[in-house]
Amino acid sequence: MDRRDTVVDFGGDGPPILLLHGLMGRARTWWTPAQWLKPYGHVVALDAAGHGRAARTGPWTTERFVGDVLDTIRWLDEGPAIVIGHSMGGLHAWGAAAAAPDLVRAVVSEDMAPDQVGKTVDRWRSYFDSWPVPFESLAHVRAFFGELGDYFTECVVEREDGFHLAAELENLYEIAAEWGVRDYWSIVDAVKCPLLVVEGGRGSMPPGQQARVAARAADGRHVLVPGAHHVVHLAAPRAYRGAVEAFLSEVLSR
């Protein structure tokens, strides 16, 4: 698949800023943050494998996703990138910075923890099975998901019988299953670039780990946003923006 098919170019001039979505998401979920990020650089977002317009073929390993991130930065050919990732995308941002320090200038991770060993996807299966798929309209999607409704309208595609999640659930289960059997502290410890960790106070990650990620990083900082759910940039956009803009201003002034 042509790299242009998996990248959404939001515009802007300057250093590359690469946005990585979370599990079930897609590149276009980043539209709102991309608008205020454009003064800081050239903003692009990537559809991860199995999501959006990307290939639906494995392997579904962290290393594969990290490789795709690094290939995208090389394809942009604009120098080291600032990589901003939500949840799964945060993990892949850590991995890219650890694997290729020359290609990653700084990282922002949003509500992702490196050690979820023991968690299974079984609880997700029953929840996903409860969805009224196909959804009858985008308004139906918004109503069903409530405070996450705007996010999920970007994650569905229309078919003849209604709206379906763009990603295949079986692929998502396999991706998430890896997080339950391995931890990623060694990757975190290998991140040497500036790192901002943004945590939602109502997020779903194990408590305390995200502060430890920032503390263990060579140049890390941690921001806890009380009351924010897992998608912090949607739940608390002003707090998220303030934290990220302050971080970018510091990084770009060096």
C-alpha positions in Angstrom: 0.0 0.0 0.0 1.2 3.5 -0.9 2.3 5.4 2.3 0.1 8.3 1.2 -2.9 6.0 1.7 -2.2 5.6 5.4 -1.1 9.2 6.2 -3.4 12.2 6.7 -1.7 15.5 6.1 -3.2 18.3 8.2 -0.7 20.9 7.0 1.6 23.4 8.7 5.2 24.2 8.2 8.3 23.3 10.2 9.5 20.1 11.9 7.3 17.0 11.4 4.7 16.3 14.1 3.4 12.8 13.8 0.2 11.8 15.5 -0.6 8.2 16.4 -4.1 7.1 17.4 -5.2 4.5 19.9 -6.8 1.1 19.5 -10.0 1.3 17.5 -9.1 4.8 16.3 -7.8 6.2 13.0 -5.7 9.1 11.9 -8.6 11.5 11.4 -9.6 11.4 15.1 -6.8 13.9 15.5 -8.4 16.7 13.5 -9.1 19.1 16.4 -5.7 18.9 18.1 -4.1 19.1 14.6 -5.5 22.6 14.1 -3.7 24.1 17.1 -0.6 22.0 16.5 0.0 23.5 13.0 1.8 26.6 14.2 4.4 24.3 15.7 5.2 22.2 12.6 4.0 20.0 9.7 1.3 17.9 11.2 0.5 14.5 9.9 -1.3 11.5 11.4 -0.9 7.8 10.6 -3.5 5.0 10.3 -1.9 2.1 12.2 -2.1 -1.3 10.6 -5.6 -2.8 10.9 -7.1 0.7 11.3 -8.5 3.3 9.0 -7.2 2.8 5.4 -4.2 0.8 6.5 -3.6 -2.9 5.6 -5.6 -5.5 7.5 -2.7 -8.0 7.7 -0.5 -8.8 10.6 1.8 -9.5 12.4 0.1 -7.6 15.2 3.2 -6.9 17.2 4.4 -3.7 18.8 7.6 -4.0 16.8 5.7 -4.1 13.5 3.8 -0.9 14.5 7.0 0.8 15.6 8.5 -0.1 12.3 5.6 1.5 10.4 6.1 4.7 12.5 9.8 4.9 11.7 9.1 4.2 8.0 6.7 7.0 7.9 9.2 9.5 9.5 11.8 8.4 6.9 9.2 8.8 4.1 8.4 12.3 5.2 12.1 13.1 5.0 11.8 16.3 7.0 14.1 15.4 9.9 13.5 14.0 13.4 9.8 14.1 14.3 7.9 15.0 17.4 5.7 12.0 17.9 2.4 12.4 19.8 0.5 9.2 20.6 -2.7 8.4 22.4 -2.9 5.1 24.3 -1.7 2.4 21.9 -0.1 5.3 19.9 1.8 6.3 23.0 3.3 2.9 23.3 4.4 3.0 19.6 5.8 6.5 20.1 8.0 5.2 23.0 9.0 2.3 20.8 10.0 4.6 17.9 12.1 6.9 20.2 13.8 3.9 21.8 14.6 2.1 18.5 15.7 5.1 16.5 16.8 8.1 18.6 18.0 10.0 15.5 14.5 10.0 14.1 12.5 11.1 17.1 13.0 14.6 18.6 10.4 14.4 21.4 7.4 12.3 22.5 4.0 13.0 24.0 2.2 9.9 25.3 -1.4 10.1 26.4 -2.9 7.7 29.0 -0.8 4.6 28.3 0.9 2.4 30.8 3.9 0.1 30.1 2.8 -2.9 32.3 -0.7 -4.4 31.9 0.4 -8.0 32.3 -2.4 -10.2 33.3 -5.1 -8.2 31.7 -7.2 -10.1 29.1 -9.5 -9.0 26.3 -12.3 -11.1 27.6 -14.0 -8.1 29.4 -13.8 -6.2 26.1 -15.5 -8.9 24.1 -18.7 -8.8 26.1 -18.8 -5.0 25.9 -18.3 -5.0 22.2 -20.9 -7.7 21.7 -23.4 -5.3 23.4 -23.0 -2.7 20.7 -26.1 -2.2 18.5 -24.2 -2.8 15.3 -24.8 -1.7 12.6 -25.5 1.8 13.9 -28.4 3.4 12.1 -26.7 6.8 11.7 -23.9 9.0 13.0 -26.4 10.5 15.5 -27.0 6.9 16.7 -23.2 6.5 17.2 -23.0 9.8 19.2 -26.0 8.9 21.3 -24.7 5.4 22.1 -21.1 6.5 23.1 -22.1 9.6 25.0 -19.1 11.6 26.0 -17.0 9.6 23.5 -19.6 10.0 20.7 -17.6 12.6 18.7 -14.6 10.4 18.8 -16.3 7.3 17.7 -18.1 9.0 14.7 -14.6 9.2 13.3 -14.0 5.5 13.9 -16.9 4.1 11.9 -17.5 3.5 8.2 -20.8 3.4 6.4 -21.9 0.1 4.7 -25.1 -0.8 2.9 -26.8 -1.7 6.2 -25.5 1.1 8.4 -22.3 2.1 10.3 -19.7 -0.3 11.4 -16.4 0.1 13.3 -13.7 0.6 10.6 -11.3 -1.8 12.3 -11.9 -5.6 12.6 -12.5 -6.6 16.2 -10.6 -9.9 15.9 -7.5 -7.9 14.9 -8.0 -5.5 17.8 -8.2 -8.4 20.2 -4.9 -9.8 19.0 -3.2 -6.4 19.2 -4.4 -5.9 22.8 -3.6 -9.4 23.8 0.1 -8.8 23.5 -0.2 -6.0 26.2 -1.4 -8.6 28.7 1.6 -10.9 28.3 4.6 -8.5 28.2 5.7 -5.3 29.7 7.5 -2.4 28.1 9.7 -0.9 30.8 12.8 -1.7 28.8 11.4 0.4 26.0 10.6 3.3 28.3 14.1 3.1 29.8 15.6 3.5 26.3 13.7 6.7 25.6 16.3 9.5 25.8 14.5 12.4 24.1 12.2 14.8 26.0 9.0 13.0 27.0 5.7 14.4 28.2 3.3 11.9 29.8 -0.4 13.1 30.0 -2.6 11.0 32.2 -6.4 11.1 32.6 -7.6 11.0 36.2 -10.4 8.7 35.1 -8.3 6.8 32.7 -8.2 3.0 32.5 -4.5 2.5 33.1 -2.9 0.9 36.2 -2.4 3.7 38.8 1.1 5.2 39.3 2.7 3.8 36.3 2.6 6.9 34.1 4.2 9.1 36.7 7.0 6.4 36.9 7.4 6.5 33.1 8.2 10.2 33.3 10.4 9.7 36.3 12.4 6.9 34.7 12.8 8.7 31.4 16.0 10.6 30.8 14.1 13.9 30.3 10.5 13.3 31.4 7.6 15.1 32.9 4.1 14.0 34.0 0.8 15.8 33.9 -2.3 14.4 35.6 -5.6 15.8 34.4 -8.2 15.2 37.1 -11.6 14.1 35.9 -10.5 13.3 32.4 -11.3 9.9 30.9 -9.0 7.9 28.7 -9.2 10.2 25.7 -7.7 13.2 27.5 -7.5 15.4 24.5 -11.3 15.1 24.0 -12.3 15.1 27.7 -10.2 18.0 28.8 -9.0 19.8 25.6 -7.8 23.0 27.3 -5.7 21.2 29.9 -4.3 18.8 27.2 -3.5 21.7 24.9 -1.9 23.7 27.6 0.4 20.9 28.6 1.4 20.0 25.1 1.9 23.6 23.9 4.2 24.3 26.9 6.2 21.2 26.2 6.5 21.9 22.5 7.6 25.5 23.2 10.4 24.2 25.4 11.5 21.5 23.0 11.5 23.8 19.9 13.4 26.5 21.8 16.4 24.2 22.3 
